[in-house]
Amino acid sequence: MFVRGKGASLGAFSHWFFDLIVTLTTLSLVTALGVSNTFLVYADISLVAVAFEYFLVPETFGQSLEEIEHRLSERRFYHRSWARPAG
C-alpha cells in the first residue's frame, strides 16, 4: 500500500485548497464584517479544526509507518481515548 504518498498528497491538497478559500473570502468578509470579526471567524474555524484533530484523529506518536499502515489496512486504528480491543 502507498499510505505515505496518499497522505502527503491529501495534506498538500488540503493545505492549498483551504489557502485558496481564505484568499477568496478575506476581502469579502472584511467588507461585510470588519477586520476584527473576520479574524474571529477564522479563529473559530481553527478552533473547530483543533477540536476535530484532538477528538477524532488517532495518535501516531512512537509508531513506525509500517505499524500505522498495518493498523489502517486491518481497520484497527483507534483514537487514543477509545477503548482498544484486547489482543
LOMIPA-503383 format. One record per residue: x, y, z of N, C-alpha, C in turn. Coordinates in nm, 3 decimals. Example, Ala and Ser with C-alpha at 12.3 -4.5 7.8 and 13.67 -1.06 7.14 Angstrom:
<rs>
     n.X     n.Y     n.Z    ca.X    ca.Y    ca.Z     c.X     c.Y     c.Z
   1.319  -0.569   0.780   1.230  -0.450   0.780   1.320  -0.330   0.780
   1.285  -0.225   0.708   1.367  -0.106   0.714   1.290   0.003   0.787
</rs>
This chain:
<rs>
     n.X     n.Y     n.Z    ca.X    ca.Y    ca.Z     c.X     c.Y     c.Z
   0.083  -0.118   0.000   0.000   0.000   0.000   0.088   0.125   0.000
   0.030   0.233  -0.045   0.106   0.356  -0.057   0.046   0.462   0.034
   0.048   0.434   0.163  -0.014   0.524   0.259   0.061   0.657   0.266
   0.191   0.652   0.264   0.269   0.774   0.277   0.241   0.870   0.162
   0.240   0.821   0.040   0.213   0.905  -0.077   0.073   0.962  -0.075
  -0.025   0.879  -0.040  -0.163   0.926  -0.033  -0.179   1.032   0.076
  -0.116   1.007   0.190  -0.125   1.104   0.299  -0.059   1.236   0.264
   0.056   1.229   0.200   0.127   1.351   0.160   0.048   1.429   0.056
  -0.011   1.359  -0.039  -0.088   1.430  -0.141  -0.216   1.488  -0.083
  -0.281   1.417   0.007  -0.401   1.471   0.072  -0.365   1.594   0.157
  -0.254   1.588   0.228  -0.211   1.702   0.308  -0.180   1.824   0.223
  -0.109   1.802   0.113  -0.075   1.913   0.023  -0.200   1.972  -0.040
  -0.290   1.885  -0.086  -0.413   1.933  -0.148  -0.497   2.015  -0.050
  -0.515   1.961   0.072  -0.599   2.033   0.168  -0.536   2.166   0.208
  -0.405   2.169   0.220  -0.337   2.294   0.254  -0.365   2.401   0.147
  -0.342   2.368   0.022  -0.361   2.465  -0.085  -0.508   2.497  -0.108
  -0.597   2.399  -0.090  -0.739   2.424  -0.108  -0.791   2.524  -0.004
  -0.758   2.502   0.122  -0.806   2.593   0.226  -0.736   2.727   0.221
  -0.613   2.729   0.173  -0.546   2.856   0.149  -0.621   2.936   0.042
  -0.666   2.868  -0.061  -0.745   2.933  -0.166  -0.877   2.987  -0.108
  -0.943   2.910  -0.025  -1.069   2.954   0.037  -1.047   3.080   0.119
  -0.942   3.083   0.199  -0.913   3.203   0.281  -0.884   3.321   0.190
  -0.805   3.299   0.087  -0.771   3.407  -0.006  -0.895   3.463  -0.075
  -0.984   3.376  -0.117  -1.103   3.420  -0.189  -1.207   3.488  -0.099
  -1.207   3.457   0.030  -1.311   3.510   0.119  -1.267   3.628   0.205
  -1.139   3.651   0.219  -1.092   3.754   0.313  -1.147   3.892   0.282
  -1.133   3.939   0.161  -1.178   4.075   0.129  -1.329   4.091   0.144
  -1.404   3.990   0.103  -1.550   3.997   0.118  -1.590   3.999   0.265
  -1.524   3.917   0.346  -1.556   3.916   0.488  -1.514   4.045   0.557
  -1.400   4.100   0.520  -1.357   4.228   0.580  -1.457   4.337   0.546
  -1.504   4.338   0.425  -1.604   4.437   0.384  -1.735   4.418   0.461
  -1.778   4.294   0.477  -1.906   4.266   0.542  -1.900   4.272   0.693
  -1.791   4.222   0.753  -1.785   4.207   0.899  -1.686   4.301   0.967
  -1.590   4.353   0.893  -1.482   4.429   0.953  -1.363   4.338   0.979
  -1.249   4.398   1.004  -1.125   4.322   1.019  -1.129   4.230   1.141
  -1.167   4.284   1.256  -1.165   4.205   1.380  -1.257   4.084   1.371
  -1.378   4.106   1.323  -1.473   3.995   1.315  -1.431   3.892   1.210
  -1.367   3.936   1.106  -1.317   3.842   1.005  -1.215   3.748   1.068
  -1.123   3.802   1.144  -1.023   3.716   1.206  -1.081   3.633   1.318
  -1.186   3.680   1.382  -1.256   3.596   1.479  -1.322   3.477   1.411
  -1.378   3.497   1.294  -1.437   3.386   1.218  -1.328   3.284   1.185
  -1.214   3.330   1.136  -1.105   3.239   1.105  -1.053   3.169   1.231
  -1.048   3.239   1.342  -1.005   3.178   1.468  -1.103   3.070   1.513
  -1.232   3.097   1.498  -1.334   2.997   1.533  -1.320   2.872   1.447
  -1.298   2.891   1.319  -1.279   2.777   1.230  -1.155   2.697   1.272
  -1.051   2.766   1.312  -0.929   2.699   1.357  -0.954   2.620   1.485
  -1.032   2.674   1.576  -1.064   2.602   1.700  -1.144   2.476   1.671
  -1.236   2.483   1.577  -1.311   2.363   1.537  -1.216   2.259   1.479
  -1.120   2.303   1.399  -1.023   2.211   1.339  -0.936   2.145   1.447
  -0.894   2.222   1.547  -0.814   2.166   1.657  -0.896   2.065   1.736
  -1.021   2.096   1.764  -1.108   2.002   1.836  -1.127   1.873   1.756
  -1.148   1.887   1.625  -1.160   1.769   1.538  -1.035   1.683   1.548
  -0.920   1.746   1.536  -0.794   1.672   1.543  -0.776   1.603   1.678
  -0.806   1.673   1.785  -0.785   1.617   1.918  -0.878   1.499   1.946
  -1.004   1.512   1.908  -1.102   1.410   1.944  -1.117   1.298   1.841
  -1.082   1.321   1.715  -1.111   1.222   1.612  -0.991   1.165   1.538
  -0.877   1.230   1.543  -0.760   1.181   1.470  -0.677   1.092   1.562
  -0.648   0.969   1.519  -0.574   0.877   1.605  -0.432   0.925   1.634
  -0.381   0.888   1.751  -0.245   0.922   1.790  -0.148   0.829   1.718
  -0.042   0.883   1.661   0.057   0.802   1.591   0.197   0.817   1.649
   0.211   0.886   1.760   0.342   0.909   1.821   0.406   0.775   1.859
   0.530   0.757   1.821   0.605   0.637   1.858   0.574   0.516   1.771
   0.497   0.532   1.665   0.465   0.420   1.577   0.537   0.439   1.444
   0.585   0.329   1.391   0.650   0.337   1.260   0.543   0.348   1.152
   0.584   0.392   1.033   0.491   0.400   0.921   0.434   0.263   0.887
   0.514   0.159   0.905   0.468   0.024   0.875   0.359  -0.018   0.974
   0.375   0.016   1.103   0.273  -0.015   1.202   0.143   0.059   1.172
   0.155   0.185   1.138   0.036   0.265   1.104  -0.033   0.206   0.983
   0.044   0.174   0.880  -0.013   0.116   0.758  -0.083  -0.016   0.788
  -0.020  -0.100   0.871  -0.079  -0.229   0.906  -0.211  -0.210   0.980
  -0.215  -0.120   1.076  -0.339  -0.095   1.150  -0.448  -0.039   1.060
  -0.411   0.051   0.969  -0.510   0.105   0.876  -0.566  -0.002   0.785
  -0.480  -0.090   0.735  -0.526  -0.195   0.644  -0.618  -0.294   0.715
  -0.598  -0.314   0.846  -0.684  -0.405   0.922  -0.801  -0.332   0.988
  -0.810  -0.202   0.965  -0.915  -0.119   1.026  -0.913  -0.130   1.179
  -0.792  -0.131   1.237  -0.774  -0.137   1.382  -0.709  -0.009   1.434
  -0.745   0.102   1.380  -0.681   0.227   1.417  -0.777   0.305   1.506
  -0.745   0.318   1.632  -0.834   0.379   1.729  -0.777   0.510   1.781
  -0.865   0.597   1.822  -0.823   0.721   1.885  -0.766   0.689   2.022
  -0.678   0.772   2.072  -0.610   0.747   2.199  -0.706   0.732   2.317
  -0.825   0.793   2.311  -0.916   0.785   2.425  -1.020   0.674   2.410
  -1.023   0.606   2.294  -1.119   0.499   2.275  -1.064   0.370   2.331
  -1.152   0.288   2.380  -1.109   0.158   2.434  -1.054   0.072   2.321
  -0.939   0.016   2.345  -0.877  -0.071   2.245  -0.920  -0.216   2.274
  -0.948  -0.292   2.169  -0.985  -0.431   2.192  -0.867  -0.512   2.244
  -0.896  -0.613   2.322  -0.790  -0.697   2.379  -0.720  -0.773   2.267
  -0.588  -0.785   2.281  -0.512  -0.864   2.185  -0.442  -0.786   2.088
</rs>
